[in-house]
Amino acid sequence: MTTEPVYPDVASNGDLVVPVRPPEAREAVAVRGYDGRVLGQRVVVLQPTAWVFDLRATSERYEDPSGRQVVDVAQEADYYLNGIQAVHTTLNASLVFVERPASSAGSGSESRARSGGHNDG
């Protein structure tokens, strides 16, 4: 019987070895008040009961025919496979927030939705 070495900073799943590190602190800044580029950015969406993570913006913020500010959003995996051609949902910009490292926080005019790690609950 052979035993595999145990490393406190890695998790093993069969042949896959993944370093285990705490997620970096991130904050979410409202797209509506965001001055930077939105296309391709990691975003989170505010839903009635929870935040929805692992999304990417597939458009810049734009005005739809009814005059609302909106942004197109896709699942992150689909975005990496298909880019801006990914299957997307058009959402009201007031529900979409750009994720970014907490250390790059801007001035007080931006709306901050959350701080801390990637936590769904």
NORWOPE-V765600 format. One line per field, one symbol per residue. ss: DSSP state (H for helix, E for strand, - for the rest). psi: psi as a letter, one per 30 degrees, with the letter a starting at -180 (. if undefined). burial: b if it has 9 or more other C-alpha atoms within 8 Angstrom, else e. A space follows every 50 residues. Layout:
BEGIN
ss: ???
psi: ???
burial: ???
END
This chain:
BEGIN
ss: ---------EEEE--EEEE------EEEEEHHH--------EEEEE---- EEEEEEE----EE-----EEEEEEEHHHHHHHHHH---EEEEHHHEEEEE EHHH-------E---------
psi: kkkkkkkfglkkibfkkkkjkkkkkllkkkeegkfakekfkkllkjlefl kkahlkkgllklklfggkklkkklkeeeeeefbffkklkklkfffkkkkl kffgkalffkkkellaljjf.
burial: eeeeeeeeebeeeeeebeeeeeeebbbbbbbbbbeeebbebbbbbbeeee bbebbbbbbbbebeeeeebbbbbbbbebbeeebeebebeebbbbbbbbbb bbeeeeeeebebbebbbeeee
END
